[in-house]
């Protein structure tokens, strides 16, 4: 009988502690929500989070130009990022990544021919315009200087 009483008492105490914890949560949630600055702080936090997701990523970090495996990986990443961004509707950033891929490509004219067949004409025109700026962007991102392809290499 003594053992049963202690289990029952323990169960009641645990249930009481659980109810106190839930009441504590409700009390502080109500207090937090009734704070006059709560909505303002919440809007500010959401605005900052939204800005961080919309911020354009910095130019891609170009790997060592002498490391062919790293350059191939960079090329494939840029193509993939460009395609993903174009599929999401972010044409500007998608074109930037595709132009980076063209700039480091060993055969840029063949890649441009393939892209011309697969991209809409307006997007391809933006890509052509962006390709002339890609070597400058990549040279700035690279610590090795402007040793990437230039527009003269396309012709």
PyMOL commands that set and color helices and strands:
alter all, ss='L'
color gray80, all
select helices_A, chain A and resi 2-34+38-54+68-88+91-104+108-118+121-141+151-154
alter helices_A, ss='H'
color red, helices_A
deselect
rebuild
show_as cartoon
